[in-house]
Amino acid sequence: MATSSSILSSLPPRFRSRPNTRRLLPLATAAAASQSSPPNDNQLVISRRRELIGAAVAIAATSVLPVARAADDPLAEWERVYLPIDPGVVLLDIAFVPDDPFHGFLLGTRQTILETKDGGSTWFPRSIASAEEEDFNYRFNSISFIGKEGWIIGKPAILLYTADAGENWQRIPLSAQLPGDMVYIKATGEKSAEMVTDQGAIYVTANGGYNWKAAVQETVSATLNRTVSSGISGASYYTGTFSSVNRSPEGNYVAVSSRGNFYMTWEPGQAFWQPHNRAVARRIQNMGWRADGGLWLLVRGGGLYLSKGTGITEDFEEVPVQSRGFGILDVGFRSSDEAWAAGGSGILLKTRNSGKSWTRDKAADSIAANLYSVKFINERQGFVLGNDGVLLKYQG
């Protein structure tokens, strides 16, 4: 029974059996019997009992030991990266320098700017003097790079620009009459960028941000209140803002109203945002673009819909998902076929067929955070951003 003893010694005291004080056979008698004659039926029964007891102990040991290791099991295709920030910080955006995929920046609330030079495995705080001169607690909303040029926007209104891959950042002055808060920026070319506010203003620059030109003629509120008879549910006397704005690679935009009762789209060259009724009963949580140019739509309560065909449309169909009743907050496509969805209480869902069916990554259930954003830099580099400083890095 040496094997059973070694297993028992590795177990906590409460799992060890107490020694048996009753002997079924005196040791001397058992030894003599084994030397003089084959074992009788009683001895076979005793031997068999001992074997069964040893097997039971071994089974108990193997069933107990893995429980202690379960907490250390890594996520299947993601790993959590721990950050040097205070609890309560919500991560909002991430971007990498195209010429150096190891060099990137991570933004968040409470004036959070982090930098990495190893592809996102480790991060350190980045201090930008021009963003610390005033007594403001900035919320940095969006970052974008093209070549070595990069842009950061935040709230209260702040615009930062770099021409040397983030080694140095300069602050660009902004008009105090900017309608709404800046929520999104996209680097589009040399000294060129496109910026969007939560009131639907779209501005473009071609000289490093010193001059901006309006791409739409009026804010969303003005458009909707001017077209009260448009038939858009919830659009009359609209005074709200966008809760989310997403841009396609072609430069088309889809935005969701703050109340989630309708959505709007804009294509380059259009003078105004185009309003659309939601095609589902529940209010919209978020919308974005699929890899094939179609739209995905999330509703409050965990529903996921895909548009029929590509381009801008109001025709959607629901796709079953295992969200456990928690809201899905964002979708990010890794490739034309593979995408990930993230949401409340650590929900992570994966599709391998362009969104037609989804499976839940249960290993993420233990993450006590809401996962707000899925960002794939390329097919090998992806991140999920959440509250309380939660950052997941794609492992593949």
Summary of the structure (lengths in Angstrom):
residues: 396
radius of gyration: 30.0
end to end distance: 45.0
largest distance: 109.2
contacts: 1220
relative contact order: 0.10
helix: 18%
strand: 36%
